[in-house]
Amino acid sequence: MNTATEKTTPVWVAGFMSGTSLDAVDAAMIRTDGEKVVEFGPAVERKYSAEERAILRAATEAARAWNWTGPVPEAPFKAALDVITRTHYEAWQMLTSPTRAPQPLLAGVHGQTVLHRRPKPGQKGATLQLVDPFALHAALGVPLVCDFRSADVEAGGQGAPLAPAYHAALLDLLGNEPACVLNLGGVANITARMADGSLIAFDTGPANGPIDEWVEGHGRGTHDAGGKLAIAGSVHPGLMAQLLDHDWFTETPPKSLDRYDFNASVARGLSVEDGAATLTAFSAAAVAAGVDLLPEKPSRVIACGGGRHNPALMAALKSALSCPVMTAEDAGWRGDSIEAEAFAFLAARRMRQLPISWPMTTGVPAPMTGGQLFT
């Protein structure tokens, strides 16, 4: 991909995503020119072990305690970087095994977010995704794009969400209707395409993060499998009203969150089941509050990310939203792979110096590209 012609020719690109849920490295291939998705390739998931999760969680906790003040917590960051490099390489091997064709010519890697601070009046935001680009570039053996968020943040943007460029390409496959893509990761974010084709995107609030934290904190697994705890519990109406009274929900987008800006501690004192039910209902209500901020009502909301596997959360969303809610699979997409695909798409855009963020997606002053290229 060295000449102008090669940059505009659709090629196979691999993308990698490790989310704040700390469950797995998702890897996927798409054939793209950075503007359209021409073809979908293989997709794999490399699950984290309990030990790997603990190392990544320790790095996140160390980052939160550090908060860009004082000495960098080098030991926990180094341990996490070793995990990230090894598991991403293993995901790459799974993705590009001899039985799988084709072979990618480029890779886009998000890294592991351990800390995110949104901008405030008079203060730029800050964001940190752990990745060792030199070690990973050497391991993969193809040009690598990473550090997608820093340039946006340095320019005064939120640095998130970054998937809207890809969400728009997916929506293009469905037609030109005003629709909304909802990503249910640790945090929930939406990309809304307006009738004129313009995009509005922002984090709506929590998604799986506080629910997973609540369940794991009570020794009931890593997540609310099948939504069973939430289904068995009852929503606490007083707490719900208190949670939704937060200034966040009336703040004008674009806006972004750290995974722990809303956390499981808000449900302290409730039973395991009632806490799960209330946190689940809160995530859905937060999405509905975000959709209500849009200047146009979407024709439908298409849910992707791990949260769409939770029947209780999906039921709560359908109850909270006034428009149809469907899954990524209903739209013909791969819901577990969309964020990995997105960073493949963004890597292709970086090669062509195309924008990956806009004023109404991250609040950056002007459309801008992003990502560091390692060749």
C-alpha positions in Angstrom: 0.0 0.0 0.0 2.7 2.5 -1.0 1.4 4.2 -4.1 -1.7 6.4 -4.5 -3.3 3.7 -6.7 -2.7 1.0 -4.1 -4.2 3.2 -1.4 -7.5 3.5 -3.2 -7.7 -0.2 -4.2 -9.7 -2.2 -1.7 -7.4 -4.5 0.3 -7.8 -7.0 3.1 -7.2 -5.3 6.5 -7.2 -6.9 9.9 -8.7 -5.1 12.9 -8.3 -5.8 16.6 -10.3 -4.7 19.6 -10.0 -5.4 23.4 -12.8 -3.7 25.2 -13.2 -2.5 28.8 -15.2 -5.6 29.6 -11.8 -7.4 29.5 -13.3 -10.5 28.1 -11.4 -11.1 24.9 -9.4 -9.9 21.9 -11.8 -9.6 18.9 -10.1 -9.8 15.5 -11.7 -9.5 12.1 -10.8 -8.9 8.5 -12.6 -6.8 5.9 -11.7 -5.8 2.4 -12.0 -2.1 2.1 -10.7 1.1 0.6 -11.6 3.0 3.8 -14.8 4.3 2.3 -16.8 1.2 1.5 -16.9 -2.3 2.8 -16.4 -4.6 -0.2 -16.2 -7.9 1.5 -16.2 -9.5 5.0 -13.4 -12.0 5.9 -12.9 -14.2 8.9 -13.5 -13.1 12.4 -12.2 -14.7 15.6 -12.3 -14.2 19.4 -9.3 -15.0 21.7 -10.8 -15.2 25.2 -8.8 -13.9 28.1 -7.9 -16.3 30.9 -8.7 -15.4 34.5 -5.1 -14.6 35.1 -4.9 -12.4 32.0 -8.0 -10.5 33.0 -6.5 -10.0 36.5 -3.4 -8.4 35.0 -5.4 -6.1 32.7 -7.7 -5.2 35.6 -4.7 -4.4 37.8 -3.3 -2.1 35.1 -6.7 -0.3 34.9 -6.8 0.1 38.6 -3.2 1.4 38.7 -4.1 3.9 35.9 -7.1 5.2 37.7 -5.1 5.7 40.9 -2.3 7.4 38.9 -4.7 9.6 36.8 -1.8 11.3 35.0 -0.3 12.6 38.3 3.0 11.4 39.7 5.2 8.5 38.5 3.7 6.3 35.8 2.8 2.8 37.2 5.4 1.0 35.0 5.2 -2.5 36.5 1.4 -3.1 36.0 1.5 -1.4 32.6 4.5 -3.6 31.5 2.6 -6.7 32.6 -0.5 -5.6 30.7 1.5 -4.8 27.6 3.0 -8.3 27.6 -0.5 -9.8 27.8 -1.8 -7.5 25.1 1.1 -8.3 22.7 0.9 -12.0 23.2 -2.9 -12.3 23.0 -3.2 -10.1 19.9 -0.5 -12.1 18.2 -2.4 -15.3 19.0 -5.6 -13.7 17.7 -3.7 -12.8 14.5 -2.5 -16.4 14.2 -6.1 -17.6 14.5 -7.3 -15.1 12.0 -4.6 -15.8 9.4 -4.2 -19.6 9.8 -3.3 -21.5 6.6 -6.9 -22.7 6.4 -8.2 -19.1 6.4 -7.9 -16.9 3.3 -7.0 -14.2 2.4 -4.0 -12.6 4.1 -4.3 -9.0 5.3 -1.9 -6.3 4.1 -2.5 -3.9 7.0 -3.6 -4.1 10.6 -5.4 -1.6 12.9 -5.1 -2.2 16.6 -7.1 -0.2 19.2 -5.1 -1.3 22.3 -6.5 -1.6 25.9 -8.1 1.5 27.3 -7.1 1.9 30.9 -8.0 5.6 31.5 -10.1 8.2 29.7 -10.8 11.8 30.8 -13.1 13.8 28.8 -12.3 17.5 28.1 -13.7 20.2 30.4 -13.9 24.0 29.9 -10.3 25.2 29.9 -8.9 21.7 30.1 -8.1 19.2 27.3 -9.1 15.6 27.7 -6.7 12.8 28.0 -6.9 9.1 27.0 -4.6 6.1 27.4 -4.7 2.9 25.3 -2.0 0.4 26.2 -0.3 -1.2 23.2 3.4 -1.9 22.3 3.4 -1.0 18.6 7.0 -2.0 18.0 6.6 -5.5 19.4 3.2 -6.0 17.8 4.4 -4.7 14.4 7.4 -7.0 14.5 5.1 -9.9 15.4 2.5 -9.3 12.8 4.8 -8.5 10.0 2.5 -6.0 8.2 2.1 -2.2 8.5 0.3 -1.4 11.7 -1.9 1.6 12.7 -2.6 2.2 16.4 -3.1 5.2 18.8 -6.2 6.3 17.0 -7.5 8.6 19.8 -4.6 10.9 20.8 -4.6 13.3 17.9 -8.3 13.9 18.4 -7.9 14.6 22.1 -4.9 16.8 21.5 -7.0 18.9 19.1 -9.7 19.4 21.7 -12.0 16.5 20.9 -13.4 13.8 23.1 -11.3 11.0 21.5 -14.5 8.9 21.4 -16.4 7.3 19.9 -14.4 6.5 16.9 -16.6 3.8 15.3 -19.0 6.2 13.6 -17.1 6.2 10.3 -17.5 2.5 10.1 -21.0 2.5 11.4 -21.9 4.9 8.5 -20.3 2.4 6.0 -22.4 -0.4 7.5 -25.6 1.7 7.3 -24.8 2.4 3.6 -25.2 -1.3 3.0 -28.8 -1.0 4.2 -29.9 2.1 2.3 -30.1 5.7 3.2 -32.7 5.8 6.0 -32.0 7.8 9.2 -31.0 5.0 11.6 -29.0 4.6 14.7 -26.2 2.1 15.6 -25.9 1.3 19.3 -22.7 -0.3 20.6 -23.2 -2.0 23.9 -19.8 -2.5 25.4 -18.6 -1.5 28.8 -20.0 1.9 27.9 -22.8 2.5 25.4 -22.4 4.8 22.4 -24.6 5.6 19.5 -24.0 6.7 15.9 -27.1 8.4 14.4 -27.3 9.1 10.7 -29.6 12.0 10.0 -31.9 12.2 6.9 -29.3 14.4 5.2 -26.6 11.8 5.8 -24.8 13.7 8.5 -23.6 11.8 11.6 -24.1 12.5 15.3 -22.3 10.3 17.8 -21.6 10.1 21.5 -21.5 7.9 24.6 -24.9 7.6 26.1 -23.9 6.2 29.5 -23.1 2.7 30.9 -23.9 -0.5 29.2 -22.4 -3.8 30.4 -19.6 -2.4 32.6 -21.5 -1.8 35.9 -23.6 -4.9 35.4 -20.5 -7.1 34.9 -18.8 -5.4 37.8 -21.8 -6.0 40.0 -22.1 -9.7 39.1 -18.4 -10.4 39.4 -18.2 -8.5 42.7 -20.8 -10.9 44.1 -19.0 -14.0 42.9 -21.7 -14.9 40.4 -19.5 -15.1 37.3 -18.0 -12.5 34.9 -21.4 -11.2 33.6 -25.2 -11.7 34.0 -25.4 -14.8 31.7 -28.7 -14.8 29.9 -29.8 -11.8 32.0 -31.0 -14.3 34.6 -30.2 -12.2 37.6 -31.8 -9.1 36.2 -34.9 -11.1 35.2 -35.2 -12.5 38.7 -34.8 -9.1 40.3 -36.9 -5.9 40.6 -35.9 -2.4 39.5 -35.5 0.1 42.4 -37.6 3.1 41.2 -36.1 5.6 43.7 -32.6 4.7 42.8 -33.4 4.9 39.0 -34.8 8.4 39.4 -31.7 9.4 41.3 -29.4 8.0 38.7 -31.2 9.6 35.8 -31.1 13.0 37.6 -27.3 13.2 36.8 -26.2 16.2 34.8 -24.7 13.9 32.2 -28.1 13.1 30.7 -28.9 16.7 29.7 -25.4 17.5 28.6 -25.3 18.4 24.9 -23.4 15.9 22.7 -20.8 15.1 21.6 -19.6 13.7 24.9 -17.7 10.7 26.2 -17.2 8.7 29.3 -14.5 6.6 31.1 -15.7 3.1 31.8 -15.8 3.9 35.6 -17.6 7.2 35.4 -20.7 5.1 36.2 -20.0 2.0 38.2 -21.6 -0.7 40.2 -21.2 1.1 43.6 -24.4 3.0 42.8 -26.4 -0.2 43.5 -24.8 -0.9 46.9 -27.3 -2.2 49.4 -29.5 -4.0 46.9 -29.8 -7.7 46.6 -27.8 -9.3 43.8 -30.9 -9.7 41.7 -32.3 -6.3 42.3 -29.0 -4.7 41.7 -28.6 -6.4 38.4 -32.2 -5.5 37.4 -31.7 -1.8 38.4 -28.3 -1.5 36.6 -29.7 -3.1 33.5 -32.7 -0.8 33.5 -30.4 2.2 34.1 -28.2 1.3 31.0 -31.3 1.1 28.8 -32.8 4.3 30.2 -29.4 6.0 29.6 -29.6 4.9 25.9 -33.1 6.2 25.6 -32.1 9.6 27.1 -29.3 9.8 24.5 -31.7 9.0 21.7 -34.0 11.7 23.0 -31.2 14.3 22.5 -31.1 13.6 18.7 -32.6 16.2 16.4 -34.4 13.5 14.5 -36.0 10.3 15.6 -34.2 7.3 14.1 -36.2 4.8 12.1 -34.6 2.0 14.1 -31.8 1.2 16.5 -29.4 -1.5 15.6 -27.6 -3.0 18.6 -24.1 -4.5 18.4 -21.5 -5.4 21.0 -21.7 -7.9 23.9 -24.8 -6.3 25.5 -27.1 -7.5 22.7 -26.6 -11.1 24.1 -28.3 -10.1 27.3 -32.0 -10.7 26.9 -32.8 -8.6 30.0 -31.0 -5.6 28.5 -32.5 -6.0 25.1 -36.0 -6.2 26.6 -35.3 -3.1 28.7 -34.1 -1.3 25.5 -37.2 -2.2 23.6 -39.3 -1.0 26.5 -37.4 2.3 26.9 -37.1 3.3 23.2 -40.0 4.5 21.1 -38.5 3.1 17.8 -37.9 -0.5 16.8 -34.8 -2.2 18.2 -33.0 -4.9 16.3 -29.7 -6.8 16.6 -26.7 -6.5 14.3 -27.5 -10.0 13.0 -31.0 -8.9 12.1 -29.3 -6.3 9.8 -26.9 -8.9 8.4 -23.9 -7.7 10.3 -21.5 -9.5 12.7 -22.4 -8.0 16.0 -19.4 -9.4 18.0 -16.9 -8.2 15.4 -18.0 -4.7 14.5 -15.5 -2.9 16.7 -12.6 -5.0 15.4 -13.9 -4.4 11.9 -14.1 -0.7 12.7 -10.4 -0.4 13.5 -9.5 -2.2 10.3 -11.6 0.3 8.5 -10.0 3.2 10.3 -6.6 1.9 9.5 -7.5 2.0 5.8 -8.7 5.5 6.2 -5.5 6.5 7.9 -3.5 5.2 4.9 -5.5 7.6 2.7 -5.5 10.4 5.3 -9.3 10.4 5.4 -11.1 11.8 8.5 -11.9 9.4 11.3 -13.6 12.0 13.5 -15.8 15.1 13.0 -17.1 18.0 15.1 -20.4 16.1 15.7 -18.9 12.8 16.6 -16.1 13.7 19.0 -16.3 17.5 19.2 -13.1 18.0 17.4 -12.9 21.5 15.8 -12.7 20.2 12.2 -12.7 16.8 10.5 -9.4 15.0 11.1 -7.6 11.8 10.5 -5.8 9.9 13.3 -3.7 7.0 14.1 0.1 6.4 14.1 1.5 4.3 11.3 4.3 1.8 11.8 5.7 0.4 8.6 
